[in-house]
């Protein structure tokens, strides 16, 4: 115990005592509120007194109160700041400040964030990159609790990150490699346990044998975000997992099915937290973030207050942060959302630590001093010797009559892991595959290793999810292995596109007739854009518009986000080496 720390704490407790006695001045009073008490599940009229970023009183005696500022709550409902219980920090392609521009106006004031792809992309610079990523986290208009990579990055990077602020534990584990008893997995788990932090699970309960269903929670992996249906949820609960209901990946029907299952089975809401997992900033701007899924949960039949608690208190409790987050009570951080309804969350005002950071879905907090350009890298091309002929599809088999060829067919990840890759018969004429299945025309896809050590690894097939009549679109993702995915109508256009994108650190490129018509540069280690929110969204929307000109019809997430999520399944099912 440090004497200076004791003196500082004594001054704080004396200061709070003096404020409540009317002898000292508090920072802020929010009055004329209808306050949601998530503990009693009651709403009561009142006010919140804030000092040094924390709530220090409910309904203080305003006759003796001295405050620097007052805020008229206009009779709005006050609820705790919303919490995303599991988010991949790099998957939305925005650097931390640009991401804040998107999520904070939706009422999100805290995220529990994975960093595994970012650390993996940085490779030997993983420790330095993480330091850069977190350098100004306390200046952001939201709170970050981060996790060291439980997979994809080296053990050394994981160990170093576990010592960093704001890292609180080990990120999601590579559940499939745990079946093999991998030494690095054992070491990472030991580091997570020894640090006293949390260990995130990535369970895939539909695919795991009983041994791993027991093993993962037994070694301390305490939460699971990899539930896709009612049976997954039932298993996750039974094995004692804090079960995170995700909405950022999978088809829109997946989240609805899971929420309906919770209602139908009458599972206690305290089993669940809400999370995005992977999400685009464009989707946040159009639909919302945790506010949207709370409103959807209510629409699916959950009690409104229970649904709000899944996005606030239950998420905080899951990570033992409820002394700071998740409720509006004295001593808690003054992260507050004012909404005009509890049945459909509409964040009118958003406070982080008592500071008004957003109003009517517009960010007010200044982020001008936050600069991430120091993490921008230079491109390292690797496709100089790639030939167009290498992108041609080789039949897996040819029918006895020689008219059909068996080929790999990939489906866009948004339709779910189980339908990601399959084999199908396509017409075979004059020694060439006709790109169609069951009479439906499809594009070609090539998954291409960027840096070859010997022969280049390439997987060619057909693709569902993007359909263009001409030209090509390619994306690059460096984690856990640097690969391109190119989709197009012919291999010459795909080859030209790949060589052009190879000149960039990473990103997405659309070409037509040899011309570059739309692009997104991901210059920060190939996973983040060095641009503000408006510029990022404009780039992804131009890509969608360019592909529409080429014949594509898109639904849901921007095409660039859809294509980049392919790499999750490409890695999971062994299509990259």
N, C-alpha and C positions, 0 to 999 in steps of 0.2 A: 504494500500500500504506500503510495507516494504522498508525501505531506502536501505538495502543491495541488495534487488532485483533490485531497480532502478539503483544502481551503476553497478551491473552486466550487466543489459541490456544496459546501456550507453557504457560500455566497448565493448559489442558485436557490437553495431551499429558503433562505432568508428573503430573497427577492420575491419568490412566489408568495410567501406569507405576507410580505408587505403589499403586494398587488391586491391580494384578496381582502386585505384590511383597508384598502383605499389609500395607502401611504405611498405606493409607488405606481408607476405608469406601465400598463400593458401595451403590447404592440397593436392588437386588432380585436375588435368585437364584431362578430357577425350576428346580427339580430333579425328578428321577424322571420324565423325559420320554422319549418316542420321537420324535426330531427328524427331520423330512423335510428332507433336503438336496436342493433342487430343481436344483442344479447337477450333482451326480453321480447324481441320481435314486436315492439310497439312503436308508435309514432307519437311524439309529443311536441307541443309548441315551445319554442325557447330560443336561446342564444348560445354561442360558443365563444369563449374567450381564448385568445391565442397569444403566446409569448415565446420568443426565440424558437419559432417553428413548431411548437407543440401546443395542443389544447391543454389549458390549465384549469378550466372551469366550465361547467354547464350551468346556465342560468345564474350568472353572478349577480350580486346586488348592485344594480346600476346606479343606485342613489349615492354610493360611495366610490364607484368605479372611476378610475382615471385611465384613459386609453389614448393612444396616438392617432388611431384611425377607426372609423366605424364603417361597416358595410351593411347595406339594407338588403336582406335576403328576400324581400318581396313575397313572403309566404311560400317560397319554394321548398321542396323537400331537400334536406341535407342528407347525403349518404356518404359512406367512406369512399376514398379514391379507389378506382377499380384496379384489379391486379391480374396480370397475365401470368399463370403459373408455369408455363413452359413455352419458350419462344426461341427459335434459332436466330441469333442476332444478325447473321449475315444473309439469311434467306430472302429478306425483303429488299436486298441490294442497296439499301440506303445506309450511309454512315450514321453514327448515333444522333447527331443533331438533326439531320434530315428526317430520320425516323421519328424523332420527337415531334416534329412539325405535323406528322400524320396522326400519331396515337394520342397525344395529350389532349387535343380538342375533343376527342371522343371520350374523355373522362379517365383514361388510363394514366395512373401516376406511379405504378410500380411494375417492373417486369422481372421474371426469373429467367435468365438468358443463358442458352447454350452458346459456346464459342468454337465448337469443334471444327467446323469447316474453315473458319477464319484462321485458326491456329494451324490446321493442316495445310492450307494454301500457302501460308508463310514459310513452311518447311523449316530450314535451319534458322530462320529469323523469327520463329514462333514466339519466343520470349520477348524479344524487342517489339514485335507487332502487338502483342497483348498489352504491353506497357503503353504503347501509343493509343490503343483502342480505349483504355481505361483512364488515360491521363486526366481528362477533364470531366469525369463522370459526375462529380459533385456539382458541376455547373449546369447540368442538363435540367430541363423542366420535368423530369421524371426520375425515379430511382431504379438503379440496376443492382440486382443480386445475381452474380455470374457464377458459372461453373467451369472448372478446368476440363479439358477434353478427356472423356472416358474411352475414346477410340479415335482413330484416324491420325492423331498427332503422336509424337514420341512420348515415352515415359518421362523423359527429362523435361519436356515442355509442360506436361501435366504437373509434375512435382514443383516446378518453379511457379506456375500460375496459382497453385494452392496456397502460396504465401502472399499473393497479391490482394489488394483491396480493389474491387468489391467482391472477390471470389469467395464463395461460402461452401464449396463442396466439389465433388466430382460429377462431371456430366454423364449423359446417358451412355450405358455400356453397350458393347458390341455383342448382343445376346447370341448371335449365331456362332461367333468364334469361341464363346464360352463352352460350347459343346465339345471343343477340341482340347480344353485345358491349356490355353495359350499362356505362356509365362508372362508376357507383357500385360495381359488382362489381369492376372493375379497380382502383379506389382501395382498397377494402377488402383485396383480395388483396395489393396493394403494401404496405399498412400491416402486414399480418400477416408478410409476408416481411421487411420492413425492421426489425421489432421482434425478429427472430431467434426468433420463436415458432413454434408449430405451426399448420398450416392443416388443419382438419378437412374431409373430403369428405362429400358427400351425393350419391352417384353415380347411383343409379337405372340400373344398367348395362343393364337390359332395355329402357330407353327411349332411351338416348343413342346418337348417331351416333359413328362411329369417331373423328371429329375431337375430340370432347369426351372420349372415352375416353383419348386421348393428352394432351389439353390440361390436364385437371385435375391429374394427377400431375406433368406437366411444370412447372407453376407452383408446385409444392410441397405440394399437398394429399396428405397422406401416409397417410391411413387411410380406410376405407370401411365404414360400418355398414349400407348399403342393399342387402344381399344377401338374396334371398328363396328361392333354389333352387340346385341344383347348378351350373347354367350360370353364374349370377351369381358364385358363388364362384370358379369356374375363371377367369373374366375378371378378377375382382378380384386374384387371385394373380398372374396373368400380367402385369398392369400394375403390379406391384410394390407393391400396397396392403397395409398392415396391415389384415387383414380381421376385423371385429368381428362375432361371431355373436350376434344379438340374440334375446331371448325375451319382451320386454315387449309387443310389438305383433304383430299377425298371429294366426292361429289357432294352437292348441296344436300342430297338426301341422307348422307351418312350421319350428319349431326342431328337431323330431325329424327332418324330412327333411334339414335342413342338417347335422346331426350325423351322420346315417347316410351322407351323401355324403362327409364327411371320412373316415369309416372305410372306405367302399367304395373311394374313390380313393387312399387311403393318402397323403393330403397331409400333409407334415410339420406337426406341431402348432404349431411355432413361428410359423407364418403367422397364427395366430388368437389373438384375445382375446375375452373374454366381456363382454356388456353388456346392459343392460335397454332402452335407448332411452327408451321411455315405459312407466311401470309404476304401478300403484295401490298405496298402502300396505296396502290390504286384502289384495291378492294376496300381498304380502310376508309379512304376518302368517299367512296360511293355508298358504302353500307355501314361502316362503323367497325369497332374493335370489340372489346369485351362488352360494351354497351349493347351492341347488336345481338350477341349471343344470349345475354341476359333477357333481352326482350323476346327473342325467339323461344327461349326456355319457358317463359310465361305463356307465350302463344301455344306451346305444346302441352300446357296443362300444369306446369309447376306453380306453386304458390309464389307470388311476386317477391316476398321477403326472403323466402328460401333461395330463390334464384339469385337475388342480389348477394346473399351470403356466400353462394358458390363462387362469385366473382370478387369477393372481398374477404370476409372473416375466415372462411374455410381455407382459402388459399394462404392467408397469413399463418393460420394455425398449422398447416401442413409443414411449413418450414420454421415453426416455432418463432415467428416474427409478430405474433399477435400482441405482444407488449408494446409494439411500435405501430403496427399497421392493422387495417381491417375493421376498425370500429371508431366511433366518435365518442371517446371518453377521455377524461383527464389523464394526462401523461402520454397519450398517443400523438404521433406526428399529425400535424394539421393538414393532412391530405384529404380534401373535401370536394365533393361534386354536388352542385345544386341543380336539380332537375325538376321539371314541372309535372312529372308523373312518375309513379313507381311501377306502373304496369308497362310502360314503354319508355325506357331510359332516354332522356333528351338532355345532355349536358349543357346547361346554360352558362354555368360558371365552373371553372376548375381551379382549385387551389393546391399548390404543393408547398408544404411547410408554411402555410399561412400566406403565401404569395399568390396573387391572382395571376395565373399563367395562361389561361385560355378563356375566351368568352364567345358564346354562340358559334362554336366550332371553328374559331380562328385563334391561332396561337398569338399571345401577347408578349411572352417572354422573349427577350433579345438573345439570339444565338451568334451574334456577329463575331464574338471573340473565339469561338470554337472553330479551329482550323485543322483539318485532317489531311491536308495536301502533303505533309511530310511523309505519309505512308504510301504515296503514289510510287509505283514501280515502273521500270522500263520493260518494254516487250522483249521476249526472248523467243524468236521464231524457231519452229522445229519441223516444219513440213516441206522444206525445200525440195526433197526428193519424192514427194507424193505424186503419184500418177492417177489420172482419172480412171484408168482401167481397174485400179485397186478398189474402187467403190462399186464395181459391178457385183451383183448378187450371184453367189455360187449355190446351185441347188443342193439341198440336203439329201434329196432323193428325186428320182424321175420315175413317173408312172410307167407301167409295163407297155402302154401304147405310145409312150413318148410325147404325150400331149399336155402333161401337167408336171409341175415341179413343186416339191415341198420346200417352203421357205419359212424363215422366222418372221413373225408379225408382232410388232410392238404397239402397245396402246398407251396413249398419254396417261401419265401417272394419276391424273385427277380422277380416273375411273376406278382406282384401287389397285393395290399390289397384286391381288390374286389374278387379275386379268392383264397384267403388265406385258407378259411375253408368252407366245404360243407358236405352234407350228401349224401351217395351213397350206393347202394346195392352190397354186396359181397357174394360169395358162402358160404353156411353154411352146414357143413357136420359133422355128429357124434357129434353134440353139440359144434363144434368149428368153428370159422371163418377162411376161407381160404383167405389169404392176397392178393387179386387181385380185380380189378374193370374193368369191360368191357373186360375181358380176359387179362388184363395187370397186371403182377405181381408187387406188391408194397411191400415196407418194412413196418414194424410196427414203430410207434412212441409213446413214453410215455413222457408226461410232468409231472415232479415229483417235488413236494414241498420238499425243503431240510429240513426245520425245522418244524416238526409237533407239533401243539398244540391241542392234541386230535387226531382225525383221520387225516391221511395224505391226502392232496388233490392231486389226480392223474387224468390226462386226457389221455386216450388211444385211438389210432386210427391208420389209415394208412397214408402213407406219400409219396408225389411226390417230387422228387428233388435230393434224394440220393437213390441209389439202390445197395445194396451189397448182395452177395450170402451167406455170412457167417460172423460171428463176429458182432461187433457193434461199433458205434461211438456215443459219448455223449459230450455235452457241458454244461457249467454252466454259468449263468449270474445272478448277484445279484440285479439288478435294474429293476423295483421298488420293486420286491419281489424275494427272492432267490429261483430259480427253475433250475432244470436240464431239458434238452431235450435229449432223447436217441433214436437212430434210429438203427434198426437191423433186422435180419432175424428171430430171435426167442427170447423169453423173458428170457431164461436162460443166453444167451450171453449178453443181455442188462442189466440184473440184476448184473452180474459180473462186467461189465464195470462201471456201476454207483457206485458200492461200491468202486472201485479203484479210480475213479475220486473224490469221496467224501473225499479222504485223502488229496486233494490239496485245496488251497485257491480258485482256479477257473481255467478254461481253457477248453481244449479239449483233448479227449483221444480216440485212436483207439485200439481195442483189437481183437485178432484172436485166438480162441482155448484156451482162458485163458491167453494168452501172450499179454503184452503191446507192440505194434509195432510202435506207433507214438504218440506224445503228444505235447501240447503247454501249458506251465504253465503261468497263469495270476496271478502273486503273489501280484501285487499292487492292493489291494482291490478287487481282482477278475475281474478287467476290463483291466489292462495293464500288459504287460510283462516287467520284469526287465532285458532287454537285448538290445543290439544294433540292428540296422536295419538288418544286415546280419544274425544274429542269429534268429531273428523273422521270416524273410522270409524263411530261411531254415526250420524252424519248420513247418510253414504252408504248404510248398511244400512237406515236408515228409509226412504230413497227407494226402495230395492229392494223393501222390504216393502209400501210404499204402492202401487207399480206392480203388484205381485203381486195385491193386493186388486182392482186395476182390470183384471186379466186377463192380465198379462204373465208370461211364463216366461223367467227370465234364466239364462244360463250364463256362467261365466268371470268376467271383470272386472265390477265394479259398473256399473250402467247409466250413472251420471253420467260415469264415465271413458270408457265406450264412446262416449257422445254427444259428449263434448268432443274425442275424437280425430277426429270427423268433420271438424273444421275444418282438419286437416292436408290432407285430400284436397280439401275445398272450395277451399282456397287453391291447391293444386297444379293442379287442373283448371279454374281460372278461374271458379268460381261465386261469388266475392266480388270486389268492385271497390273 
